[in-house]
Amino acid sequence: MDGTPLSDTADLRRRRLLGLGAAAAAAPALLSLSAPRARAADAPGGHPPVRPAATGEHGGLNEASLTELRDRLADGKLTSVELTRFYLDRIAELNHRGPALHAVLETNPDALELAATLDAERRAGKIRGPLHGIPLLIKDNIGTADKMHSSNGMRALLGVRPAQDATVVARLRAAGAVPLGKGNLTSLVSSSSGYSPRGGQTRNPYKLDRSPNGSSAGPAVATAAGLCAGAIGTETIGSILGPSGANGVVGIRPTTGLVSRTGMFPGARSFDTIGPLCRTVADAALLLGVLTGTDPTDAATAASEGHFHRDYTPFLKPGGLRGARIGVVRDVFTGYSDHADNVLAQAIEVLKDAGAMIVDHADIPTAQRMMTDFQEALTLQMTEMKNDTEQYLARTPGTHPRSLAELIAYNKAHADTELEYFGQSMLETVAAYQGKPSDAAYKEAVTTVRRVSRDQGIDAALKKHRVDALLMPTGAPTWKMDLVNGDPTIMGSALAVGYAGYPAISVPAGFVHGLPVGITFAGTAWSEPDLIRFAHAFETAHPVRRAPGFTPPSVGL
């Protein structure tokens, strides 16, 4: 998770727990210049390259926006089969070969057939939705009822066979998207961002020995490197924001409840959310609208009634920062990195020039408490993770461990591969936890976390300083990976919004020695329209993102 100082074993346990499952705003690693060995059963094969991935008739597609792709598909200059083939070829070139990004666990064996069906529908005048014919990557902790696995990066769960697509996947299909493959992630037994026993270590495409951050490392790296048109990630605390900042892409952490989590491997339901990772704010806004809506199978989405939008692109307004009051959060969320602070300082000048009023030191009153001894947050996550994971394993169809105890036993029996670099003490801690959602301590913890993070936290800062959004660095330039020691202490923007279940969007803001650094706009519940407007206006005024160069580890820092 982003942003927890560690001082002792208890703190370490707390941080790793907050990074398990759908979360993980921290985690890097690499033992050598070769990522952990690829296993043939997991390699994305079956699609031999037809042309070099970045050249030929459709060169440049690796950086094309969703709008550009929709236009080219609509006017017949490109087919979905050609586009899908392009990404499959590029994955074949860059994922296990070349820079060996290890961002994609597997490709969809039916992708080209699905693309051909969508091409035929287009010729017949049928357009399913705004993503018709566009391939997207899906994080591996989101279930798909097809030939792909839904393993959460673990071989023990390769036999998981969901009876139906996760709600977000069903909505993507209804909008015409092609599920291209599954993205690598930070697994339950990893202390390194983007490492899973099944997929190995995901690498940062800007500098290959640097961490991709996590846990949505694969989706972020694949999007940055042009292995897909965009991707779907998940976040508990920092799993979208952290990788977005580290890989120079746009990531939206929606309000918890804006997007259904049904079909997702659980982290902590009070914090969990699913959101887009894209190369532009406009793309992320387009993709977010496809994902939203109430879902009777996820009770949290009932609160989004009257707040969600099916299309967020109308909020991409010229001059979107004029008259906006943006509060800069200093306490806790700056001061840990001179590099990040310098990028933030430049971003503030851009915001001023674009017409925003900057309110400095719009600090979150409870930030220090959330950063240090926030036992209630640990109680909440431990209870939810233990009970929800047990239920997920027990009810999900397929041949796989049906409980945490069976999952732990599987890993022990296959320790040479599943525990090759890291143990599973945190998984064992969760399994041994006795708290239940019916306990008074849990109910009190939920109330306390919401009060401290929302009423006394983000909402208090917004109200006191009369600002429309809060601003802070997404994180420092990313660190060197280390499969021996795992991640260092990580600071970033994700903690308060994660605890609150509030929205945030990370946007590329600069580079430090070739490494991307982002800034985060955060707000109160259901404020995605404002955040998208501000982020888009900032991106328009300060278009710093550039394609990664896959710099070898021996070059530069």
Buried (B, 14 or more C-beta within 10 A) or exposed (E): BBBBEBEEEEBBBBBBBBBBBBBBBBBBBBBEEEBBEBEEEBBBEEBEBEEEBBEEEBEEBBEBBBBBBBEBBEEEEBBBBBBBBBBBBBBBBBBBEEBBBBBBBBBBBBBBEBBBBBBEBBEEEEBBBBBBBBBBBBBBBBBBBBEBBBBBBBBBBBBBBBEBBBBBBBBBBEBBBBBBBBBBBBBBBBBBBBBBBBBBBBBBBBBBBBBBBBBBBBBBBBBBBBBBBBBBBBBBBBBBBBBBBBBBBBBBBBBBBBBBBBBBBBBBBBBBBBBBBBBBBBBBBBBBBBBBBBBEEBEBBEBBEEBBBEEBBEBBEEEBBEEBBBBBBBBBBBEBBEBBBBBBEBBBEBBEEBBBBBBEEBBBBBBEBBBEEBEBBBBBBBBBBBBBBBEBBEEBEBEBBBEBBBBBEBBEEBEEEBBBBBEBEBBBBBBEBEBEBEEEEBEEBBEBBBEBBBEBBBBBBBEBBEBBBBBBBBBBBBBBBBBEEBBBBBBBBBBBBBBBBBBBBBBBBBBBEBBBBBBBBBBBBBBBBBBBBBBBBBBBBBEBBEBBEBBEBEEEE
